[in-house]
Amino acid sequence: MVRPIEFEEKKVLGNAMRCFWKQGYAATSMRDLEKATGLSTGSIYNSFGNKDGLFEKSFDFYVDTVIQRRIDVFLGHENPRQGIVDFFADSMNNPEKIRVMGCLLVNTGIEGEHHSGQVHEKMKTAQKKVNRALLATLERGLKSGEITTKTDPVVLARHLGMLLSGLLVRLRSDKSTAWHSDTLKFVSALLD
């Protein structure tokens, strides 16, 4: 009888997520995943099917923990305007870490040719989640008067999401921080 594999799934997924996040999907080998998770290749295959399966589960873990936490903390802020600005500010808060790791959602999009249709669907779902949260925050701000833009909130939410993705790409390559405050002023101005 085969002995069941025992491991703490959240810990394994967190470690695999950080490995994929830092190195990228294509550059991450099974040996890297063994080292990161503490599981053998056989255990990874038995538990997740293959590298793709582990990536998909790790990506889901990222969305459920990292992205959802940021949505809850910043876009759930009692002041919607400040919450949106802080959502962007937090993205630039640790430029050294961002330069090394970036955003797993954006990184996955950049590495698109390496991923299955399933991962592309997961990316679209995650982007929609961010856009829906931005939209809900914009609508709360418009209702309370803290946000006064005349731009259609659906269009603005979509554009804020794209601005955030571009900002995260630039953070990976631009060591200067001089543009950070201008970016936050621009985000704030979009809400007027």
Buried (B, 14 or more C-beta within 10 A) or exposed (E): EEEEEEEEEEEBBBBBBBBBBBBBBEEBEBEBBBEBBEBEEEBBBEBBEEBBBBBBBBBBBBBEBBBBEBBEEBBBBEBBBBBBBBBBBEBBEEBEEBEEBBBBBBBBBBBEEBBEEEBEEBBEEBBEBBBBBBBBBBBBBBEEEBBEBEBEBEEBBBBBBEBBBEBBBBBBEEEEEEBBEEBBEEBBEBBE
